[in-house]
Amino acid sequence: MKRWVSLVLSALLLFSLAACGDGDTSNAPPAESHENMTSQTPSDTNRPDQSEPVGSQEPAGQEEAEGSHILIAYFTWADNTVVEDPSSVDVDATTSASVLAPGNAAKLAAWIQEAVGGDLHSIVVEEPYSSDYDECLDRAAEEKADNARPALATHVENMEDYDIVFLGFPNWWYTLPMPVLTFVEEYDWSGKTVVPFVTHGTGGLSSTIRDLTAVLPEDTTILEAIGVYRPEVDESEAAVQDWLAGLNLEF
């Protein structure tokens, strides 16, 4: 009997020694593998990256969102033509200065962006216009007579993200350039706020705002436009800032 008890006690002692062997570090996984395993546990999956201070990504997100609901779209001759010899352009001639980038509408767009933020978008046609002033006017007249919609090479992929759209263009033959109508008719403007800005010669705004209103949905809000005389564009930044302040928009 004593011998049988002795054998049982010996067996129990051997079993306990074998179990303690799991704590031997020589059998543990490498440190890198161990870190990968623990990083996937439920308590860690929602934990911020410890390489940056906690909360450091929130201000970055706010900065990205600021002004992101604003689009500043514009059409300008300079972005829609090719000038073979820029040095040949007489920058003092009111009929040709706007053929060089940045165009008149682009200058206004840049000042608007400085004031309110937002994203810039240049409306560009697939078939460029002539860099010759008279030839460009002739094509514009033909497109107006045909009520044409020239195809565009640039598009806004996320128009639904914008609720305020500044829309700029020159007065061509007393109305909008036809490519601007192509642009407008390409998207759903329901519920958006549209803010026009126009460059012009002696014709002023003419029928630009009336014709723009006609192609927009009834629930589109159209705010007061600014018209800038072409020869005075370079000196109009202050006027643009005053106009923006008078819109009473929350940017």
C-alpha positions in Angstrom: 0.0 0.0 0.0 2.8 2.4 0.9 4.5 1.6 -2.3 1.4 2.3 -4.3 1.0 5.7 -2.6 4.6 6.5 -3.3 4.2 5.8 -7.0 1.1 8.1 -7.2 3.0 10.9 -5.5 5.9 10.5 -7.9 3.6 10.7 -10.9 2.0 13.9 -9.6 5.4 15.5 -9.1 6.5 14.8 -12.7 3.2 16.2 -14.1 3.6 19.5 -12.3 7.2 19.9 -13.5 6.1 19.4 -17.1 3.3 22.0 -16.8 5.8 24.7 -15.6 7.8 24.3 -18.9 5.2 26.6 -20.8 6.9 29.5 -19.0 10.3 28.9 -20.6 11.1 32.0 -22.7 13.0 29.8 -25.2 9.6 28.6 -26.5 8.0 32.1 -26.7 7.2 33.7 -30.1 9.6 36.4 -31.3 8.9 39.9 -29.9 7.8 41.2 -33.4 5.2 38.4 -33.8 4.0 38.9 -30.3 3.4 42.6 -31.0 1.5 41.8 -34.1 -0.8 39.4 -32.2 -1.5 41.9 -29.4 -2.2 44.8 -31.9 -5.2 42.9 -33.2 -6.9 42.4 -29.9 -10.3 44.1 -29.5 -8.9 46.5 -27.0 -6.4 47.9 -29.5 -8.3 48.1 -32.8 -9.9 51.5 -32.0 -6.8 52.9 -30.3 -5.2 56.0 -32.0 -1.8 55.7 -33.5 0.6 56.1 -30.6 3.2 57.7 -32.8 1.2 60.9 -32.8 -0.3 62.7 -29.8 -3.9 61.7 -29.1 -6.3 64.0 -30.8 -3.7 65.3 -33.3 -5.8 64.2 -36.2 -8.9 66.1 -35.2 -7.5 69.6 -36.0 -6.2 68.3 -39.4 -9.7 67.1 -40.2 -11.2 70.4 -39.3 -8.7 72.2 -41.4 -9.5 70.0 -44.4 -13.2 70.6 -44.0 -12.9 74.4 -43.8 -14.2 75.8 -47.0 -14.5 72.3 -48.6 -18.2 72.9 -49.3 -17.3 75.8 -51.6 -16.5 75.4 -55.3 -15.1 78.3 -57.4 -15.6 77.3 -61.0 -14.6 79.7 -63.8 -14.2 79.9 -67.6 -11.5 82.0 -69.1 -10.1 82.5 -72.6 -6.6 82.0 -71.4 -7.3 78.4 -70.2 -9.1 77.6 -73.5 -6.6 78.5 -76.1 -3.0 77.9 -77.2 -0.7 80.8 -77.7 2.2 79.7 -79.8 4.3 82.8 -79.1 3.4 84.5 -75.8 6.1 87.2 -76.4 4.1 88.4 -79.4 1.1 89.3 -77.2 0.6 93.0 -76.5 -0.2 93.0 -72.8 -1.3 96.6 -73.0 -4.0 95.9 -75.5 -7.4 95.3 -73.9 -8.4 93.0 -76.7 -5.5 90.6 -76.2 -4.1 90.8 -72.6 -6.6 88.2 -71.3 -5.4 85.6 -73.7 -2.4 85.0 -71.3 -2.7 83.0 -68.1 -4.0 83.8 -65.6 -7.1 85.0 -67.5 -9.4 87.7 -66.1 -11.9 85.3 -64.5 -9.1 83.3 -63.1 -7.7 86.3 -61.3 -11.0 87.0 -59.7 -11.4 83.3 -58.8 -8.0 83.4 -57.0 -9.0 86.4 -54.9 -12.3 84.8 -54.0 -10.5 81.6 -52.9 -8.1 83.7 -50.7 -11.1 85.2 -48.9 -13.4 82.2 -48.5 -11.4 79.1 -49.2 -12.8 76.3 -51.3 -11.7 74.5 -54.4 -10.8 76.0 -57.8 -12.1 74.4 -61.0 -11.2 75.7 -64.5 -13.9 75.0 -67.1 -11.9 73.8 -70.2 -13.3 72.8 -73.6 -12.1 69.8 -75.6 -11.5 72.0 -78.7 -9.5 75.1 -77.8 -10.5 78.5 -79.1 -8.3 80.5 -81.4 -5.8 82.8 -79.7 -6.7 85.5 -82.3 -9.3 87.8 -80.7 -11.5 88.2 -83.8 -11.4 84.5 -84.7 -12.4 83.7 -81.1 -15.3 86.1 -81.2 -16.5 84.6 -84.5 -16.6 81.1 -83.1 -18.3 82.4 -80.0 -21.0 84.1 -82.1 -21.6 80.9 -84.1 -21.9 78.9 -80.9 -24.4 81.3 -79.6 -26.5 81.3 -82.8 -26.5 77.5 -82.7 -27.3 77.4 -79.0 -24.3 75.0 -78.9 -23.0 73.0 -76.0 -19.2 72.5 -76.6 -17.8 69.4 -75.1 -15.7 69.9 -72.0 -12.3 68.3 -71.1 -12.6 69.0 -67.3 -15.3 67.8 -65.0 -16.1 68.0 -61.2 -16.3 64.5 -59.9 -17.9 65.4 -56.5 -20.3 68.2 -57.3 -22.7 66.8 -54.7 -20.2 67.8 -52.0 -20.6 71.5 -52.7 -23.4 73.7 -51.5 -22.0 77.1 -52.5 -20.6 77.5 -56.1 -19.0 80.7 -57.3 -19.3 80.7 -61.0 -17.2 83.1 -63.1 -17.0 83.8 -66.8 -16.6 86.6 -69.4 -19.6 88.3 -71.1 -19.4 86.9 -74.6 -21.9 88.4 -77.0 -24.1 89.7 -74.2 -24.5 86.3 -72.5 -22.6 83.4 -71.0 -20.0 81.6 -73.1 -21.7 78.4 -74.4 -19.2 76.1 -72.6 -20.5 77.5 -69.2 -24.0 76.3 -70.1 -22.4 72.9 -70.9 -20.9 73.0 -67.4 -24.1 74.0 -65.7 -26.3 71.5 -67.5 -23.9 68.7 -66.5 -24.8 68.7 -62.8 -27.7 68.8 -60.4 -27.9 72.3 -58.8 -31.0 71.7 -56.7 -30.6 73.4 -53.3 -27.3 74.9 -54.1 -26.3 78.6 -53.8 -24.8 80.1 -56.9 -22.7 83.3 -56.8 -21.8 84.6 -60.3 -18.8 86.8 -61.1 -18.5 88.3 -64.6 -15.8 90.1 -66.5 -17.0 92.3 -69.4 -16.3 95.1 -71.8 -18.7 97.9 -72.3 -21.7 95.5 -72.2 -21.7 95.1 -68.5 -23.6 92.0 -67.2 -26.1 92.2 -70.2 -28.2 89.0 -70.2 -25.7 86.8 -68.4 -27.5 86.4 -65.1 -30.9 86.1 -66.8 -29.7 83.3 -69.1 -27.9 81.6 -66.2 -31.0 81.7 -64.1 -33.1 80.2 -66.9 -31.1 76.9 -66.9 -30.9 76.4 -63.1 -33.6 74.7 -61.0 -36.1 76.9 -59.2 -34.8 75.9 -55.8 -31.3 77.2 -56.6 -30.4 80.4 -54.7 -28.6 82.9 -57.0 -26.9 85.7 -55.1 -26.0 89.2 -56.4 -23.3 89.0 -59.1 -20.3 91.2 -59.5 -19.3 92.6 -62.9 -15.8 93.8 -63.4 -14.8 95.9 -66.4 -12.1 94.1 -68.3 -9.5 96.9 -68.3 -9.9 97.3 -64.6 -9.5 93.7 -63.5 -6.0 94.0 -62.2 -7.1 96.8 -59.8 -10.3 95.2 -58.7 -9.2 93.1 -55.7 -10.6 95.5 -53.2 -13.9 95.7 -55.0 -14.1 91.9 -55.0 -13.5 91.8 -51.2 -16.2 94.4 -50.6 -18.6 92.4 -52.8 -17.9 89.2 -50.8 -18.5 91.0 -47.5 -21.8 92.3 -48.8 -23.1 88.8 -49.6 -23.5 88.0 -45.9 -22.6 84.3 -46.5 -21.2 82.2 -43.7 -18.0 80.6 -45.1 
